[in-house]
């Protein structure tokens, strides 16, 4: 946290820079932390503005924005604006808890992605493809052009508008919460929400297809009947432990693949 007495504020020029730098956000995908590089790249000018005079604080800020990150790029600027407001609050307050920044990202990534995917992938892209393909099948050059325009114009407009909305909402929200004295409850709530999202992902998006029987009894069904998704949780915990031990994620993935192959050959997977 900055100890400077001069208040640091984000300007419209800063928000416009976030918009432009968000365009290649989705181009840096990696299997370990997915879109974290694009996220940090977008916020670099803001972080340098707030912490450029303090190398340690700048390093800490970059590290917290190089954590796991994945949000639908079309509405990502809303979260960029909101997080920028939180960084501004942190730079001007000695009592700000930076853990709430990571918690806020973790708590909103999933819900915002669901909204963005349904609007842009589930609706706008379908409409754009319908118009574009129908014209392209007739040999009309407007087919691909209209497809790109119908899909990308709303995308760019949403990014532009949402970066300002996210920042303004963040400033107003944080100010009201701070005045009400509920900042500690906010930090606790965002932390809990982030953990709930991660916990939900374990149960919904992860499957450990064990096929272990004891006297014709399916042990996996018995275990899930007592504690649902316990095996998923244990497997996730093991992977998390390996990550905390700084085991390279590539080796972890290769190990999972090898385990799947061997497990399938011996009949337990």
C-alpha positions as CSV (number, residue, x, y, z in Angstrom):
1,X,0.0,0.0,0.0
2,X,1.2,3.4,-0.9
3,X,2.1,5.9,1.8
4,X,2.1,8.9,-0.5
5,X,0.1,11.9,0.7
6,X,-0.8,13.0,-2.9
7,X,-4.0,11.3,-4.0
8,X,-3.7,9.3,-7.2
9,X,-6.7,9.2,-9.5
10,X,-7.5,7.3,-12.6
11,X,-8.4,9.6,-15.6
12,X,-10.5,9.0,-18.7
13,X,-7.3,8.6,-20.6
14,X,-6.2,5.8,-18.3
15,X,-9.6,4.0,-18.8
16,X,-9.2,4.4,-22.6
17,X,-5.8,2.8,-22.3
18,X,-7.3,-0.1,-20.5
19,X,-9.9,-0.5,-23.4
20,X,-7.1,-0.6,-26.0
21,X,-4.9,-2.9,-24.1
22,X,-7.8,-5.3,-23.4
23,X,-8.2,-6.1,-27.1
24,X,-5.4,-8.7,-27.2
25,X,-6.4,-10.0,-23.7
26,X,-7.5,-13.4,-25.1
27,X,-4.3,-13.9,-27.1
28,X,-2.1,-15.0,-24.2
29,X,-3.9,-18.2,-23.2
30,X,-1.8,-20.7,-21.3
31,X,-2.8,-24.0,-19.5
32,X,-1.4,-23.0,-16.1
33,X,-3.2,-19.7,-15.4
34,X,-5.1,-19.2,-18.7
35,X,-5.5,-15.5,-19.4
36,X,-3.5,-14.0,-16.5
37,X,-0.8,-12.6,-18.8
38,X,-3.3,-10.6,-20.8
39,X,-5.0,-9.4,-17.6
40,X,-1.7,-8.1,-16.1
41,X,-0.7,-6.6,-19.5
42,X,-3.9,-4.6,-19.6
43,X,-3.4,-3.2,-16.1
44,X,0.4,-2.5,-16.3
45,X,0.0,1.3,-17.0
46,X,-2.4,1.7,-14.0
47,X,-0.1,-0.2,-11.7
48,X,2.9,1.8,-12.8
49,X,1.0,5.0,-12.2
50,X,0.1,3.9,-8.7
51,X,3.2,2.0,-7.6
52,X,5.9,3.0,-10.1
53,X,8.0,4.8,-7.4
54,X,8.0,1.7,-5.1
55,X,9.5,-1.4,-6.8
56,X,8.3,-3.7,-4.0
57,X,4.7,-2.5,-4.2
58,X,4.8,-2.7,-8.1
59,X,6.1,-6.3,-7.9
60,X,3.4,-7.2,-5.4
61,X,0.7,-5.7,-7.6
62,X,2.0,-7.5,-10.7
63,X,2.1,-10.8,-8.8
64,X,-1.6,-10.5,-7.7
65,X,-2.6,-9.8,-11.2
66,X,-0.6,-12.8,-12.6
67,X,-2.8,-15.2,-10.6
68,X,-5.2,-17.5,-12.4
69,X,-7.6,-15.4,-14.6
70,X,-10.3,-16.3,-17.1
71,X,-13.2,-14.1,-18.1
72,X,-15.1,-13.7,-21.3
73,X,-13.1,-11.0,-23.1
74,X,-16.1,-9.2,-24.5
75,X,-17.2,-7.9,-21.1
76,X,-13.8,-8.2,-19.4
77,X,-13.5,-4.4,-19.3
78,X,-16.2,-4.2,-16.6
79,X,-14.1,-6.2,-14.2
80,X,-10.9,-4.3,-15.4
81,X,-12.6,-1.0,-14.4
82,X,-13.8,-2.3,-11.1
83,X,-10.4,-3.7,-10.2
84,X,-8.7,-0.5,-11.3
85,X,-11.0,1.4,-8.8
86,X,-9.9,-1.0,-6.1
87,X,-6.2,-0.5,-7.0
88,X,-6.8,3.2,-6.8
89,X,-8.3,2.8,-3.3
90,X,-5.4,0.7,-2.3
91,X,-2.9,3.3,-3.5
92,X,-4.5,6.0,-1.5
93,X,-5.3,4.1,1.7
94,X,-3.0,2.4,4.2
95,X,-5.8,0.2,5.5
96,X,-6.9,-1.4,2.3
97,X,-6.7,-5.2,2.2
98,X,-5.2,-6.3,-1.1
99,X,-6.6,-9.8,-0.7
100,X,-10.0,-8.4,-1.5
101,X,-8.8,-7.6,-5.0
102,X,-8.1,-11.2,-5.8
103,X,-11.3,-12.3,-4.0
104,X,-13.3,-9.9,-6.1
105,X,-11.8,-11.2,-9.3
106,X,-12.4,-14.8,-8.3
107,X,-16.0,-14.1,-7.2
108,X,-17.1,-12.3,-10.4
109,X,-15.2,-14.1,-13.2
110,X,-17.6,-17.0,-13.4
111,X,-20.8,-15.0,-13.2
112,X,-19.7,-12.4,-15.7
113,X,-18.4,-15.0,-18.1
114,X,-21.8,-16.7,-18.0
115,X,-23.5,-13.5,-19.0
116,X,-20.9,-12.6,-21.7
117,X,-20.9,-16.1,-23.2
118,X,-24.7,-16.2,-23.4
119,X,-24.9,-12.8,-25.1
120,X,-22.0,-12.9,-27.5
121,X,-21.4,-16.6,-28.2
122,X,-24.9,-17.8,-27.6
123,X,-26.8,-15.0,-29.3
124,X,-24.8,-12.4,-31.3
125,X,-22.5,-14.9,-32.9
126,X,-25.4,-17.1,-34.0
127,X,-27.2,-14.1,-35.6
128,X,-24.0,-13.0,-37.3
129,X,-23.3,-16.5,-38.6
130,X,-26.8,-16.9,-39.9
131,X,-26.7,-13.6,-41.8
132,X,-23.1,-14.1,-43.0
133,X,-23.5,-17.7,-44.1
134,X,-26.7,-17.1,-45.9
135,X,-25.1,-14.4,-48.0
136,X,-21.9,-16.3,-48.5
137,X,-23.7,-19.3,-49.9
138,X,-25.1,-17.0,-52.5
139,X,-21.6,-15.9,-53.4
140,X,-22.1,-12.4,-51.9
141,X,-19.0,-10.8,-50.6
142,X,-21.0,-9.1,-47.9
143,X,-21.4,-12.4,-46.1
144,X,-18.0,-12.4,-44.2
145,X,-18.0,-8.6,-43.9
146,X,-21.4,-8.5,-42.2
147,X,-20.5,-11.4,-40.0
148,X,-17.5,-9.6,-38.7
149,X,-19.4,-6.3,-38.3
150,X,-22.4,-7.8,-36.6
151,X,-20.2,-9.7,-34.1
152,X,-17.5,-7.2,-33.5
153,X,-19.3,-3.8,-33.4
154,X,-21.3,-4.8,-30.3
155,X,-18.2,-6.3,-28.8
156,X,-16.2,-3.1,-29.1
157,X,-19.1,-0.9,-27.9
158,X,-19.5,-3.2,-24.9
159,X,-15.8,-3.0,-24.0
160,X,-15.7,0.7,-24.3
161,X,-18.9,1.4,-22.2
162,X,-18.2,-1.2,-19.6
163,X,-14.7,0.0,-18.7
164,X,-16.2,3.3,-17.6
165,X,-19.2,1.7,-15.9
166,X,-17.0,-0.7,-14.0
167,X,-14.7,2.0,-12.7
168,X,-17.5,4.4,-11.7
169,X,-19.4,1.6,-10.0
170,X,-16.2,0.5,-8.2
171,X,-15.4,4.0,-6.9
172,X,-19.0,4.7,-5.8
173,X,-19.4,1.2,-4.2
174,X,-16.1,1.3,-2.3
175,X,-16.8,4.8,-1.1
176,X,-20.2,3.9,0.2
177,X,-19.0,0.7,1.8
178,X,-16.1,2.5,3.5
179,X,-18.4,5.2,4.9
180,X,-20.8,2.6,6.3
181,X,-17.9,0.8,8.1
182,X,-18.7,-2.5,6.2
183,X,-15.3,-2.8,4.5
184,X,-14.2,-5.8,6.7
185,X,-17.5,-7.6,5.9
186,X,-16.9,-6.8,2.2
187,X,-13.5,-8.4,2.3
188,X,-14.8,-11.5,4.1
189,X,-17.7,-11.8,1.8
190,X,-15.6,-11.6,-1.4
191,X,-13.2,-14.2,0.0
192,X,-16.1,-16.6,0.8
193,X,-17.6,-16.0,-2.6
194,X,-14.3,-16.7,-4.4
195,X,-13.9,-20.0,-2.4
196,X,-17.5,-21.0,-3.2
197,X,-16.9,-20.5,-6.9
198,X,-13.8,-22.6,-6.8
199,X,-15.5,-25.2,-4.7
200,X,-18.4,-25.3,-7.2
201,X,-16.0,-25.8,-10.1
202,X,-14.6,-28.9,-8.4
203,X,-18.0,-30.6,-8.2
204,X,-19.4,-29.5,-11.5
205,X,-16.4,-29.4,-13.9
206,X,-14.3,-32.3,-12.6
207,X,-14.8,-36.0,-12.9
208,X,-12.8,-38.9,-11.5
209,X,-14.3,-42.0,-13.2
210,X,-13.1,-44.7,-10.8
211,X,-14.5,-48.2,-11.4
212,X,-13.7,-50.0,-8.1
213,X,-15.9,-52.8,-6.8
214,X,-15.8,-54.8,-3.6
215,X,-18.0,-57.9,-3.6
216,X,-20.1,-56.5,-6.4
217,X,-20.5,-53.2,-4.5
218,X,-19.6,-50.0,-6.4
219,X,-17.4,-48.2,-3.8
220,X,-17.5,-44.9,-5.7
221,X,-21.3,-44.8,-5.5
222,X,-21.2,-45.7,-1.8
223,X,-18.6,-42.9,-1.1
224,X,-20.6,-40.3,-3.2
225,X,-23.7,-41.4,-1.3
226,X,-22.1,-40.5,2.0
227,X,-20.1,-37.4,0.9
228,X,-20.9,-36.3,-2.7
229,X,-17.8,-35.5,-4.8
230,X,-15.4,-36.5,-2.1
231,X,-13.1,-38.3,-4.5
232,X,-13.1,-35.2,-6.8
233,X,-12.2,-33.0,-3.8
234,X,-9.4,-35.3,-2.7
235,X,-8.0,-35.5,-6.3
236,X,-8.2,-31.7,-6.6
237,X,-6.5,-31.3,-3.2
238,X,-3.6,-33.6,-4.4
239,X,-3.2,-31.5,-7.5
240,X,-3.3,-28.3,-5.5
241,X,-0.7,-29.7,-3.1
242,X,1.6,-30.4,-6.1
243,X,1.1,-26.9,-7.4
244,X,2.0,-25.5,-4.0
245,X,5.1,-27.6,-4.0
246,X,6.1,-25.8,-7.3
247,X,5.8,-28.9,-9.4
248,X,5.7,-27.8,-13.1
249,X,2.1,-27.8,-14.3
250,X,3.2,-29.6,-17.5
251,X,4.5,-32.5,-15.5
252,X,1.2,-32.6,-13.6
253,X,-0.8,-32.7,-16.8
254,X,1.5,-35.5,-18.2
255,X,1.0,-37.4,-14.9
256,X,-2.8,-37.1,-15.2
257,X,-2.7,-38.4,-18.8
258,X,-0.4,-41.3,-17.8
259,X,-2.6,-42.1,-14.8
260,X,-5.7,-42.1,-17.1
261,X,-4.0,-44.4,-19.6
262,X,-2.7,-46.9,-16.9
263,X,-6.0,-46.7,-15.0
264,X,-7.9,-47.5,-18.2
265,X,-5.6,-50.5,-19.0
266,X,-6.0,-52.1,-15.6
267,X,-9.8,-51.4,-15.5
268,X,-10.1,-48.9,-12.6
269,X,-10.8,-45.9,-14.8
